[in-house]
Amino acid sequence: MPPYLLLSFLLGGIYGALFHFWQGKTIRDLVIYFLTGIIGFGLGQALGNLLELNIFLIGPLHIVEATLVSWLSLFMMKWLKV
């Protein structure tokens, strides 16, 4: 597994776990937020590649774009009350 892929899963999972500790209540919320953080991070990475934004890169990883989309997806998940 490439290191940047491992870092993507790690950061997305951490964002989901942090959001759960701040807003979550049940173990179900933890799983949902954990997965949402990872998926949102991946979507942000894809968006950064598509728009060719190079704000802050770690290797091929678009940290800023991926982080923003990950947190946006977490807030949307909370707003939708899934």
C-alpha positions in Angstrom: 0.0 0.0 0.0 1.5 3.4 -1.0 2.2 5.7 2.0 0.0 8.5 0.7 -2.9 6.1 0.5 -2.3 5.0 4.1 -2.1 8.7 5.1 -5.4 9.4 3.3 -7.2 6.6 5.3 -5.6 7.8 8.5 -6.5 11.4 8.2 -10.0 10.7 7.0 -10.6 8.3 9.9 -9.1 10.8 12.4 -11.4 13.6 11.1 -14.4 11.2 11.4 -13.4 10.2 14.9 -12.9 13.8 16.1 -16.2 14.8 14.7 -17.8 11.9 16.5 -16.3 12.9 19.8 -17.6 16.4 19.3 -21.1 15.7 17.9 -21.7 11.9 18.0 -23.6 10.0 20.6 -23.7 6.3 19.7 -21.4 3.7 18.3 -23.5 3.8 15.1 -22.6 7.5 14.8 -18.9 6.7 15.1 -19.0 4.2 12.2 -21.0 6.6 10.0 -18.7 9.5 10.8 -15.6 7.4 10.4 -16.6 6.2 6.9 -17.9 9.7 5.9 -14.5 11.2 6.9 -12.6 8.7 4.7 -15.0 9.0 1.8 -15.1 12.8 2.0 -11.3 12.8 2.1 -11.1 10.7 -1.0 -13.6 13.0 -2.8 -11.6 16.0 -1.8 -8.5 14.3 -3.2 -10.3 13.6 -6.5 -11.5 17.2 -6.6 -8.0 18.5 -6.0 -6.7 16.3 -8.8 -9.5 17.4 -11.2 -9.1 21.1 -10.5 -5.3 20.8 -10.4 -5.1 22.9 -7.2 -1.7 22.7 -5.6 -2.2 24.6 -2.4 -0.4 22.2 -0.1 0.8 18.8 -1.3 2.3 15.8 0.5 3.5 13.8 -2.4 0.5 13.4 -4.6 -1.9 14.1 -1.7 -4.0 17.3 -1.8 -4.2 17.9 2.0 -6.1 21.2 2.0 -8.8 20.3 -0.5 -9.3 16.8 0.9 -9.5 18.1 4.5 -12.1 20.7 3.5 -14.3 18.3 1.6 -14.0 15.7 4.4 -15.2 18.2 7.1 -17.9 19.5 4.7 -19.2 16.0 4.2 -19.2 15.4 8.0 -21.2 18.5 8.6 -23.6 17.6 5.8 -24.0 14.1 7.3 -24.8 15.7 10.7 -27.3 18.2 9.0 -29.0 15.3 7.2 -29.2 13.4 10.5 -28.4 10.1 8.9 
